[in-house]
């Protein structure tokens, strides 16, 4: 499940690249999802799980448009307020690296499959919304995936993904809470850094907004 969450997290988050063109959130998700899946289909090495190409795809189409501050803040939960500005910056950087690492490991699983955007429910909030979709798998039941998005000064950005009712952010929060209770904020940072070191990815950590 974690690979599905991470992959579609990265896939969906790429949609915000089109925010500056005033495309509606649901249209963003559909358009960029189609383009990313097409890239996987057309590149045999990428489809086979080439990690360097997977990371490059993430760096070019995904990472600039993720609200890492908000996602990390939600994943860390109450402990976020206990962290210093420097610790927050490091947490955001390690959370970023963790998602890219998981994404690069999972990309070969998704070939020849599509994502269908479902109609929005009720009146839409102009500042925050949830885009409902289904991951269509050959010979399998459609997988429901919801993308939580909010409008920022830089346009629409995704901060959480829910697959079959399981939130990416809340899944990590339960793991992070256990570490913080035993080892504190610094222990969580070190634990994430330890996991990320063997598969360090390019790019500098984004600055924390708090």
N, C-alpha and C positions, 0 to 999 in steps of 0.2 A: 504493500500500500504506500509506503514512504516513497518508492520510486515513482509511482503514478502521481502522487502529490507533487513531488519535486519537478518532474518533467512537465506536467501541465501548468505548474506554477510558472516555470520559466517560459513555457509556450504562451500562456495567457499574458504574462507581463510584457511580452514583446509588443502586444497590441497598442500600448500607450505611445509608441513611436508616431502614431498617426493622430495623436490628440491635437496637435497644433493645426491640423487641417479641419478641425471642427466636425469630425466624424463621430457619430453617436457611439457610446461604449460597446453596445452589442455588435455594431458594424466593425469596430476596431478588432474585437476578438475574432470574428469570423474571417476577416481579411488577412490578418497577420498569421492566424493559425493555418490557413490555407497555404500561405507563402512558406512558412517554416516546414510544414509537412512536405511540401513540394521540393524544398531544398534537400530534405532527407531522402526522398524518393529518387532524386536525380543524381545524388552523390553516393556511389556504392561504398566508399570508404566511411563516409559519415553514417550511413545506414548500418554498416557493420560494427559501429561503435568506436570509430577513431576519436580518441579523447581530445587530441589537439584541435581537430576540426570542430568537435562539439563545443569546446571552450571558446573557440573563435566565433562560432555562431552565437553563443550566449553573449559574448563581449560586444558584438556588433549590433545584435537585434534585441537583446533583452536587458542587460545590466544598466544601460543608461536610463531606463524607464521604470525601474523598480523603486518603490518607496521603501527603501531599506530601513530608514529610521523608524517609520511607523510599524513595519513588520517586526523588527527586532524588539521595539518597545512592547508590543503586544505579546510576543513570544516570551520575553523575560518576565512580564507581569509586574507584580508589586515590587519585586526586587529592583526594578529599573530606577525607581526614585531613590534607592540607596546608593546607586553608582555615581561616581564622580564623572565630570565631563570627559576626562581622559578614558575612563573605563567604558563609558557609553560609546565613545568613538571606536575603541578596540572591539567591543561586543558587536557593533554593526559590521566592522570589517570581517570578523570571524564568521558571523552569520552569513554574510555574503559569500565567503569562500566555501562554506559548507553546502550552500544551495547549488553553487556551480559544480562542486565536486560530485554531488549526487546526480545532478542533471547530466553530466558528461558520462557517468556510468550507466545511465538508464536509457539513453537516446536510441540505442539499437533495438529496443523492444517495440518501437512504434513505427511500423512501416506499412503502408497501404491501408491506413485507417483514417477516419475523418472526425471532425467535430461539428455538431449541429447546434446553432444558437436557437434557443427557445424564446417565444414571445415574453415580453416583460409583464410582470404582474402589478396591477394597480398603478397609482400615481407615482411617478419617479421623482426622487429627491435630486435637485440640480447639483448638489455638492457631493453626494455619495450614493452608490448604487450597487446592485448585485446582478451580474449577467449570468443567467441560467443557460446551461448547455448540456448536451449529451455526447459522450465519446462513443462513436459507433464502431463496434468491433465485428469482424467477420465471424459469423457463427455464434456470436455471443449476445447477451442482453446489453442494451445501451447503458453506459455508465454515466450517472448524473454528476456534473461538475459545475460548481458555482464559483464565479470570480468576484471577489469583493473589491470594488474600485472607489477611489475618491478623487475629487478634482483639486489639483494643487496649482500653484502659480506657474508651474511648468506644464500643466495639462493633466489629463487623466492618468492615474497610476494605480496599479493593483497592489494591495497590501496583504491579501489572504486568499487562499483557494480551499474550497471544501469539496471533497470527493466522497460520494455516498454518505453524506452527513458528517464526515470526518474533516475537521479543520486542520490545515497545515500548521497554523500558528498555535492552536491549542494543543496539538500533538507534541510540538516542541516544548511548549510551556510546561507540560507535565514532566518532561525529561529535565528541563532546566531547573525547575523548582527543587527536584530531588538533589541536584548537584549543589545548588545555592545553600540549601539547608545544612549540608554537610561540610562544604568547603568555602562558602561565601562567594561574592561576586568575582573575586580574583581567581577562585578555583574554577568557576564556570568558564572564564576567559581562557585559562590554561588548558582546560579539558577540550574546548573547541579547537584551540590552536594545535593541540597534540593530534587531534583527528585530521586536521587540515594539512599539516606539514608534509606528509608523504605525497599529497596530491595538490600542492600549492598551485594556485592559478594566477594568471597575470593581472596586472592592474592594481592600482593603489586603492586602499580602503576609502570609501566615501566619507565625507565629513558628517559628523553627527549634527542634527538640527537642534538638539537640546544641550 
